[in-house]
């Protein structure tokens, strides 16, 4: 195509430009894929000014941007005051987002809390 939209197996390839200015492309993934070895392949043929063709395959590697969780902390500034922590504020959810199934359940990790008057 001389620019335009090309539908692939997993997404769409958009080609813009002209022969005078050159071409650019962008790829839009249409749905989630599994694993980090998925790719969408497009046959490409270019023709030079003499009319000589060259063919190849443009392979778009689809890599899952996995979520990244970062440790959270909080400080209580007034004794017996409630402490609220947004545990997602400093995390990167990845392409699939965050799916909270039951916000009333909390899991605790064993450990200790030390303060000026003792350890809990």
Secondary structure as GFF3:
##gff-version 3
##sequence-region A 1 120
A	DSSP	beta_strand	4	7	.	.	.	ID=ss1
A	DSSP	beta_strand	11	18	.	.	.	ID=ss2
A	DSSP	beta_strand	22	29	.	.	.	ID=ss3
A	DSSP	beta_strand	38	47	.	.	.	ID=ss4
A	DSSP	beta_strand	53	62	.	.	.	ID=ss5
A	DSSP	beta_strand	114	115	.	.	.	ID=ss6
A	DSSP	beta_strand	118	119	.	.	.	ID=ss7
###
